[in-house]
Amino acid sequence: MRGPSAPIRRRLAATLAAFGALTLAACLLAPLAGSTPVRLARVFDRTMPFADNVDAQIFFIARLPRVLAAALVGGGLAAAGVVFQALLRNPLASPDTLGVSAGAALGAMIAITFRADFTVLSISAVPLASFAGSLGALAIVYGLSAARGRGHSTMVLLLAGVTLTALLSAVVRFVQYLADFTETFQTVRWLMGSLDVAGYAPIGAALVPMALAAVGFATLPRVLDLLSLGSDAAAARGVDVLRAERIALVSASLSTGAAVSLAGPVGFVGIVVPHLVRLIVGADHRLVLPASALFGAAFLIGCDLVARTAFAPLELPVGVVTAIIGGPFFLWLLFRRA
């Protein structure tokens, strides 16, 4: 396929500059805000030992890891939402559609309830089990959709994803039933979504599948435009539909699994952000995909800032904030389109 024309390159540069500046500003300013004020000059004051510099400790230990985690999770879920909506040709599709989030939740529930106590490269059992559960759900849905031997049926993907989500959600509730009060409280808090990240190791672990997903995303923007028209139309324009669908499905699922393993099932980011970005930049996936990733990062950083400051010292689960913001916005979007 031909490369992007000069007008689209200019629009892409402007889009990346605008959304990139927003995300960068969010990453720099969010760690400074909180119940305890932090001064940037003291954070980077090298005349004071780090052990004595309270501002630097709050900035680098307490706040910066969760801001980076919010950026990674928000960007990953938003990009996955764009891909799922184009792949399934369904504006209501989201990272939850194919059961990947439910699989990740089940993995985490099992690890919490049965008190799995192991670490791999400083990563605890819960995020590892969560990511393993997401991969298991992906394998089931992928196997069902490919069993027909004639490509991936959108209808089979949707039905398999919805059915698997319902099944795994029932298993999650059964596991909760087996748990004691303390474990049930932990699982409920995890299911609400939280960015209370303990250090940088979990972020580094999530970066690996996120990077693999980003490589897949980079090959998709123009293909997604054609897939949105239908498989036959895309094939007639020279797209290897089966290969493109595999890359899209695996990349979006990897991104979702990594995000959920890091923060739990944070809702509405993957469905609201892509629609909002399309209102701003249009429907061209060469613009929508990178803009959604950047805006999703800034959006979740902002939601997390609200979660930890609105009722300080009480901290809300970030998933509650995204639902409160995202739910009414999506209802407004549906009303506007109707």
C-alpha positions in Angstrom: 0.0 0.0 0.0 1.1 3.5 -0.6 2.4 5.6 2.3 0.3 8.4 3.8 -0.1 11.6 1.7 1.2 14.9 2.8 -2.1 16.2 4.2 -2.6 13.1 6.4 1.1 13.4 7.5 0.5 17.0 8.6 -2.7 16.0 10.4 -0.9 13.1 12.1 1.9 15.4 13.2 -0.6 17.9 14.6 -2.6 15.2 16.3 0.4 13.6 17.9 1.8 17.0 19.0 -1.5 18.0 20.6 -2.4 14.7 22.4 1.2 14.1 23.2 1.5 17.5 24.9 -1.7 16.7 26.9 -0.3 13.4 28.1 3.1 14.8 28.9 1.5 17.6 31.0 -0.6 15.0 32.8 2.4 12.9 33.6 4.4 15.9 34.9 1.7 17.6 36.9 -0.3 14.7 38.4 2.5 13.5 40.7 2.7 17.1 42.2 -1.0 17.0 43.2 -2.3 15.3 46.3 -3.3 15.6 49.9 0.4 16.4 50.7 1.8 19.3 48.6 5.0 18.6 46.7 7.3 21.2 45.3 9.1 20.4 42.1 12.2 22.4 43.0 12.6 20.3 46.2 11.9 17.0 44.3 15.0 17.6 42.1 17.1 19.3 44.8 20.4 17.4 44.7 21.9 19.2 47.7 19.6 17.1 49.9 20.0 13.4 50.4 17.1 11.3 49.0 16.6 9.7 52.4 15.9 13.2 53.9 14.0 14.6 51.0 10.3 13.9 51.7 9.1 15.6 48.5 11.3 13.4 46.4 10.2 10.3 48.2 6.5 11.2 47.7 7.1 12.0 44.1 9.2 9.0 43.0 8.0 6.3 45.4 4.3 7.1 46.0 3.0 9.0 43.1 5.1 8.6 39.9 4.7 4.8 39.7 0.9 5.1 39.8 0.9 7.9 37.2 3.0 5.8 34.9 0.8 2.8 35.5 -2.3 5.0 34.8 -0.7 6.1 31.5 0.1 2.6 30.5 -3.2 1.1 31.4 -5.3 4.0 29.9 -3.3 4.0 26.7 -3.5 0.2 26.4 -7.2 -0.1 27.0 -8.1 2.8 24.7 -5.9 1.4 21.8 -7.5 -2.0 22.4 -10.9 -0.5 22.3 -10.2 1.1 18.9 -9.0 -2.2 17.5 -11.9 -4.2 18.8 -14.5 -1.8 17.5 -12.9 -1.9 14.0 -12.3 -5.7 14.0 -15.8 -6.6 15.2 -17.4 -3.7 13.3 -19.3 -2.9 16.4 -19.3 0.6 18.1 -20.1 -1.0 21.4 -17.2 -3.3 21.4 -14.6 -2.8 24.1 -11.7 -4.7 25.8 -14.3 -6.6 27.9 -16.2 -7.9 24.8 -14.1 -11.0 24.1 -13.8 -12.2 27.7 -10.1 -11.2 28.1 -10.9 -9.0 31.1 -13.0 -11.7 32.7 -10.2 -14.3 32.2 -7.8 -11.9 33.9 -10.2 -11.3 36.8 -10.6 -15.1 37.3 -6.8 -15.6 37.4 -6.5 -12.8 40.0 -9.4 -14.2 42.0 -7.8 -17.7 42.2 -4.5 -16.3 43.2 -6.0 -14.2 46.0 -8.5 -16.8 47.3 -6.0 -19.7 47.4 -3.2 -17.4 48.7 -0.7 -18.0 46.0 2.6 -16.7 47.4 5.3 -16.6 44.7 7.1 -14.0 42.7 8.8 -14.0 39.3 11.3 -11.2 38.7 9.8 -9.3 41.6 6.3 -9.6 40.2 3.8 -11.0 42.7 1.3 -13.9 42.1 -1.8 -11.8 41.5 -0.7 -9.9 38.3 1.0 -13.0 37.0 -2.2 -15.1 37.5 -4.3 -12.3 36.0 -2.2 -12.1 32.8 -2.2 -15.9 32.5 -6.0 -15.9 32.8 -6.3 -13.3 30.1 -4.2 -15.4 27.8 -6.3 -18.5 28.6 -9.5 -16.6 27.6 -7.9 -15.4 24.4 -6.9 -18.9 23.5 -10.5 -20.2 24.0 -12.1 -17.4 21.9 -9.4 -17.6 19.2 -9.8 -21.4 19.0 -13.6 -21.1 18.7 -13.4 -18.5 16.0 -10.8 -20.3 14.0 -12.4 -23.8 14.3 -14.5 -23.2 11.2 -11.3 -23.0 9.1 -12.5 -20.1 7.0 -11.2 -17.1 8.9 -12.5 -15.4 12.0 -16.3 -14.9 12.0 -17.2 -11.7 13.6 -20.5 -13.2 14.8 -18.6 -16.2 16.3 -16.1 -13.9 18.0 -18.9 -11.8 19.6 -21.0 -14.7 20.7 -18.0 -16.6 22.1 -16.7 -13.5 23.9 -20.1 -12.7 25.5 -20.7 -16.3 26.5 -17.2 -16.7 27.9 -17.5 -13.5 29.8 -20.8 -14.7 31.4 -19.3 -18.1 32.2 -16.0 -16.8 33.7 -18.0 -14.2 35.7 -20.0 -17.0 37.2 -16.8 -18.9 38.1 -15.4 -15.7 39.7 -18.5 -15.5 41.9 -18.1 -19.1 42.8 -14.5 -18.6 43.8 -15.6 -15.6 45.9 -18.2 -17.8 47.6 -15.4 -20.2 48.6 -13.3 -17.3 50.1 -13.3 -16.0 53.6 -14.2 -12.4 54.5 -10.7 -11.0 54.2 -10.1 -12.6 50.8 -13.6 -11.6 49.5 -12.8 -8.0 50.5 -9.5 -8.1 48.6 -11.2 -9.6 45.5 -14.0 -7.0 45.5 -11.5 -4.2 45.8 -9.4 -5.6 43.0 -12.5 -5.9 40.8 -13.2 -2.2 41.2 -9.9 -1.4 39.6 -7.0 0.2 41.4 -3.7 1.9 40.5 -2.1 1.3 43.9 1.1 0.0 42.3 3.9 -1.2 44.5 7.0 0.2 42.8 8.2 0.0 39.2 8.6 -3.7 38.8 4.9 -4.4 37.8 5.1 -1.6 35.3 8.2 -3.0 33.8 6.5 -6.5 33.5 3.4 -5.0 31.9 5.6 -3.1 29.4 6.7 -6.3 27.7 3.3 -7.5 26.4 2.3 -3.8 25.9 5.4 -3.4 23.6 4.5 -6.5 21.6 0.9 -5.2 21.3 2.3 -1.8 20.1 4.3 -3.5 17.4 1.0 -5.1 16.2 -0.9 -1.9 16.5 1.7 -0.1 14.3 0.8 -2.4 11.3 -3.0 -1.9 11.6 -4.3 1.7 11.1 -4.8 1.6 7.4 -6.0 -2.1 7.5 -8.6 -1.2 10.2 -10.1 1.4 7.9 -10.6 -1.3 5.3 -11.8 -4.0 7.7 -14.4 -1.5 8.9 -16.0 -1.8 5.5 -16.2 -5.6 5.7 -14.0 -8.6 5.1 -14.9 -8.9 1.5 -14.3 -5.2 0.7 -10.9 -5.4 2.5 -9.9 -8.5 0.6 -10.8 -6.9 -2.7 -8.4 -4.1 -1.8 -5.5 -6.4 -1.3 -5.7 -7.0 2.5 -4.7 -10.4 3.9 -7.9 -10.5 6.0 -7.0 -13.6 8.1 -3.5 -12.3 8.9 -4.8 -8.8 9.8 -7.6 -10.2 12.0 -5.1 -12.4 13.9 -2.7 -9.5 14.5 -5.6 -7.3 15.6 -7.1 -9.9 17.9 -3.8 -11.0 19.5 -2.4 -7.4 19.9 -5.6 -6.0 21.4 -5.9 -9.0 23.8 -2.3 -8.7 24.9 -2.8 -5.0 25.6 -5.9 -5.7 27.6 -4.4 -8.5 29.5 -1.4 -6.5 30.5 -3.6 -3.5 31.5 -6.0 -5.6 33.7 -3.1 -7.5 35.3 -1.6 -4.1 36.4 -4.8 -2.3 37.5 -7.7 -4.7 37.6 -10.7 -4.4 35.3 -11.0 -0.6 34.8 -14.2 0.0 32.8 -15.3 2.5 30.2 -11.9 3.6 29.1 -11.8 1.3 26.1 -15.2 2.2 24.9 -15.6 5.9 25.7 -12.1 7.2 24.7 -12.2 6.0 21.1 -15.6 7.6 20.5 -14.5 10.9 22.0 -11.3 10.9 20.0 -13.3 10.3 16.8 -15.4 13.3 17.5 -12.2 15.3 17.5 -10.0 13.9 14.8 -12.4 12.0 12.5 -12.7 8.3 11.7 -9.3 7.7 10.0 -7.5 5.0 12.1 -4.1 6.5 11.3 -5.2 9.3 13.5 -7.7 7.6 15.9 -5.4 4.8 17.1 -2.4 6.9 18.3 -4.6 9.7 19.5 -6.7 7.3 21.5 -3.7 5.7 23.1 -2.4 9.1 24.2 -5.7 10.5 25.3 -6.5 7.3 27.1 -3.3 7.7 29.1 -4.1 11.3 30.0 -7.8 10.4 30.8 -6.9 7.7 33.2 -4.2 9.8 34.9 -6.9 12.5 35.4 -9.3 9.9 36.8 -6.7 8.6 39.2 -6.0 12.1 40.3 -9.7 12.6 41.1 -9.8 9.1 42.9 -7.0 10.0 45.3 -7.8 13.6 46.0 -11.6 14.1 45.8 -12.2 12.5 49.3 -8.7 12.6 50.7 -7.4 10.9 52.8 -10.0 8.3 51.5 -8.9 6.9 48.2 -11.6 5.8 45.7 -11.0 2.9 43.3 -10.2 4.4 39.9 -12.6 2.1 38.2 -15.4 3.8 40.1 -14.3 7.2 38.8 -14.1 6.0 35.2 -17.6 4.5 35.5 -19.1 7.7 37.0 -17.5 9.8 34.2 -17.7 7.3 31.4 -21.3 6.1 31.9 -23.1 9.4 31.6 -20.8 10.4 28.7 -21.6 7.3 26.8 -25.3 7.7 27.4 -25.0 11.3 26.0 -23.1 9.9 23.0 -25.9 7.4 22.3 -28.6 10.1 22.6 -26.6 12.4 20.3 -26.3 9.7 17.6 -29.9 8.7 17.9 
